[in-house]
């Protein structure tokens, strides 16, 4: 609710009068609605791109018409994205395109026009979150001589539209997803098997929580914060108290060879992507219910699985196939029953989805 003081009321009414007389104004004071842009609805498909080529991009799908728009960033800005696309994060009416090749592009969600970027003092950024008006960026940091990442950090940027890195907060190795709540930023440090809690005001580590496996992705379930973790033999769903900043419970499932890529379905159902890795690459999708403990181990089997998403509006599962990064990848859309609906040819290395 917005409350106006009596002193502010004349100024507000004057501004409203000018707005009403302006034929270019589209602001409706009763709804505060703006015209939707071309990409404010539909599905954004994240194409990682190939190592060395750095040809990551975004594909837009209009699910009502089936229309695909390729290379959305390049079309909007007249230049290639020029990076390996790691994550798409929508926050504060901004869309952050995170490239693990060392930059974060900030665009307007509706038309993908560039707002700004962070292009210096990053190594291998993975994701972003906003807390206390600042941008926090998880980053593996540089590799050492043995390809380890002992200098992982979370970078802090003062402006939400890009700018310079003002500080790097050291965290456990290989931070992935971030989750902001109040004055805290939760960090899923995968290789360190910890969730780090940062004080967003002081920009310092505050607390560390040990995890049963590698934590990679946060999500909310029934008002609680959860983190998905995995090891070679099991996956774990761990709930965390946001008020007490402590671990509450662990629910584990015997799913081997998880990749860390999951999609939240309806209610407490999750789709978990698995892969045997080199040399045979036998991939699969398991379906679990965190609440009931139900498990379907072989919902789908195949090879080349690289990402998964769930469209809650249409109750459809999107499964991305990288096709060995040889040319364009493919997305197959399924019903919950597993019946195939359609196949889509998208960009190189499709790995994730943002449903608008």
N, C-alpha and C positions, 0 to 999 in steps of 0.2 A: 504494500500500500504506500502511495506517495502522498505526503501531507505538505501543503503550502502554508507558509506563514502569511499573515495579513500584509506585511511589508512587501512580500514578494508578489502578491496577487495582481497589483496593477501592471507590473512588468510582464507577468505571464499573459495577461489579457491582451496587452499591446502586441506581444510577440505572436499570439494566436491570430489577432486581426491581420497583421502583415502576412502571416502564412496563408490565411484564407484568401487574401487578395492576390497571392502569387500563383499564376497559372502553372508554374513548373513544380509546385509543391505537391507531394503525394502523401503527406503525413495525415493520418486520420487520428485526431486526438482521442476518439472514443475507443479505438482498438490498438493504436500504436503499431499498425501493420504497414509493411513496406512491400512493394512488388517483389515477387520471387524471381530470382535469377535462374538461368538455364540449368545450373547445377545444385540449386537449393533442394531439389527433390531427386529421387532416383537412387542409383547405386554407383558409388565410386569404387573402381577396381584398381588396386595398387599393383603396378608392374615393377618389380624390383630392378630389372635390367641385368645385363651380363657383366661380369667382372672384366675390367679392362676397357670395355666399350662404354661403360657408364651411361647407358641409355635407358635409365629408369623413367617411367612416365605414369600417367593416370588415364584410365579409360572410364567413360561415363556410360551407364546403361539406363535407358528409360524402360522400366519393366512393363509399362502399360502398352507401349508400341513395339518394344524389342529393338529400338534404335540404339546403336552403339556409336559413340564419339571417341575416336582414338586421339592420343597425344594432346590431351586437354590443356596441359600447361603450356606447351609450345604454341598451340593455336591462340591462346589468350595473350601471350607475352612476346611472340615473335622471336623466341630463342628456345633452344632445347633445355630441358631440366638439367642435363649434364651431371648426373650422379647416380648412385645406386640407392633406390628409394627403400627406406627401412620402415617407415611408419607414417600414417596419416592421423593427425589429431585435431579434432574440432573443439575449440574452446574460445570463449569470450568473443564470438562472432568473427573468429579468425580460423583459418585452416593452415596447419603447420605440416609442411612436407619435409620429413627428416631423411637426410641422405647420410648413410654411414661412411661416405667418402669425405665427410668433413664440413657439412653445411646444413642449415635449416632455412628453407624458403617459407615466407609468410604470404598467403594470398587471401583475397576476398572469396568466401565460400560460394557465392552466387555466380561469379563470372571467372574466377581463377586469376584475376588481375593481381599482379604483384603488389604487395604493400611494403615489403622490406625483406631482409635476410640477416642471418648470422653466418658469416663466411670466413672468419678468422678465429684462431685459437681453439678450434675444435679438432678432434682426432677421428673418432668413430662414434658419432652420436647415434643413439638408439630410439629415444622417445622424449616427449616433453610434457610438462604440466605447469599450470599457473597457480601461484599462491602469493598472497599479499601483494598483488600487483606486479609480480616479477615472474620471469620465465625461468624454469628449471629444466635443464637438459641432461639426461643421463648419457654418459660417454665411457666407452671401454678404455679410453686413453691409448697411448702408443704401445706397440708391441716391443718387447725386449728382444734380445738376441735369440731367445728360445721360443719366440712367438707367444709368450705369456703376457698378461696385462696386469702387472702389479701396481700400475699408477692410474687405476680407474677413478673417475670423479663424476660429480654432478656440477655442471657449469651454471652460473647464475647470470642472467641478463636483465638489466633494469627495465628496458622497454619491451612491451608486448609486440611491437611491430618490427622487432629486430634490433640490431645495434652491436655493441661490443660485449665480450665476456668480461665481467667485472670481478669474478671470483670463481675458483674451482674448489669444491668441497670434496676431499678424499673419501671414497667409499670402498667397500669390498669389491673383489674382482668381477668384472663383466655385469654392470648394472643394465637392466632391461626396462621394464615398465615402471611408470611413476603414478602415484595417486596422491592428490592434494586434499587435505581436510583441515580447515581452520588454519592454525599456525604451523601445521606439520606437512611434510612431504615424505611419503613412504616410497622406498626404493627397493625394487626386487633385484638384489645382487645375486645373479644366477650361479656363477662359479664359486662365489664365496658361501653359497647356501645360507644366506642371511637376508632378512628384511631390515634395511637401515631406516631409521626415522630421523629426519632432519628438522631442525628448528628454522622455519622459513624467515622469521624476523631476524634472528641472529646470524643466519646463514652458516650454521654449524651442525655437526652431528649431535643428536640428542640421545638416541637409544638404539640398541641392536637386538634383534630377535633371531634366534637360531631356527632354521627350517629343516624339515626331514629330507628334503631333496633340493633340487635347483628351482628357486622361485622365478617365474617369468612373467606372469600376468595377473593383475588385480581385477576384481569385479565385485559388484554389489549383489547381495542376495538377501532378500527379506530384511533390508535395512542394515545388514552387517557388511563389513569389509572382509573379503576373502582373497586368498592368493593361490594360484595354481602352481604346484611344484611337481617335479618328476625325478626319477632316477632310472637305472637300467631295467628294473623289474616292476616298479609300481608308479602310480601317480597319486598325488596327495592334494586334497582341498583343505586349506587351513584357514580358519576364521580368526580374525584379529579384532580386539576391542578398540574402537576408535577413541573412546574416552579414557580407558585404562592403558592404552598403548601396550597391550599384552596379548599373547596367544590364548585363544579360547578352546578350540578343539581341532582335531585332525581326523579327516575321513579319507581312507586310502582304498585304492582299487588295484587288483593285480593286472595291470596293463603294462606289458614290457615294450621297450623300444619306442617310447613316446618321444616326439620331436619338440614339444613345447608349444605347438600350435593347437589352439582350441577355439571352439565357437560356442557361445551360450545359446541354447535353444529355448523352448518354452519352459516356464516355471523353473525347476532346478535341474534341467537336463543339459548335458554338455556333450559335444562332439569332439573327440580327441584323435588327432592325427598321429599315426605311428609309421616308422620306417626301419627296415633292417639295415639300411645304409649300404655302403660299398661292400662287395661287388654286385650283389643280386638286386638290391633295391626293391624288396617286397614291401609295399606300402598298404596301409589299411586305415579304417575309421572305426573307432569304438564309441559306443554311446553309453553314458552313465547317468544315473539319477543320484545327485548328492543327498537328497532327502531319504529316498527309499533304499538306496544301495543297489538298485537294479543295474545290470551290466549286459550289454550286447557287444560281444567282442569283434564280430565280423560284419558290421553293417555294410561296409564296402571294402573290396580288395582291389589292388591294381599296382601301378608303378608310376612314378613321376608326380605323386601328390605333393603339393608345395604350400597350400594354404586352404583355409576353410572359413566360411561365414554362414550366418543364419539370418534370413529375412523374416522377422517376427510378424510383419504385416501380412505376408502371404504364406507364412509357415513353409518356407522352402530353404533347402540347404544348397549352398554354393561351394563347389569343390574345384580348386585351382590346380592345374597340371602344368608344370614348367616345360614339359616336352624336351627335357635335356638342355634347355636354354638355346636350342638350335632354331632360331627364328621365333615366331610368335607362339605364345602359350595358349591354353584353352581353359575355359571354365564350363563345367557341367552343372546344370541345375537339376536338383532332385526334389521329389515330394518327400515328406517325412517317412513314408512307407519304403523309400528307396527307389521308387519308380522314376526313371529319367524323364525330364520335361523337355530340355533343350540343351544344345551345345553352343558356346560362344567363342569365337576367335578374338583374342585380346592382344595385349602387348607382350614383351618378353619377360618371362619369369613372374607370372602373377602369383601374389603371395598373401594378399589380404583384401578386406572389403570394409567400406564405410557405408552403412545404410542410412539414407537421409529421410 
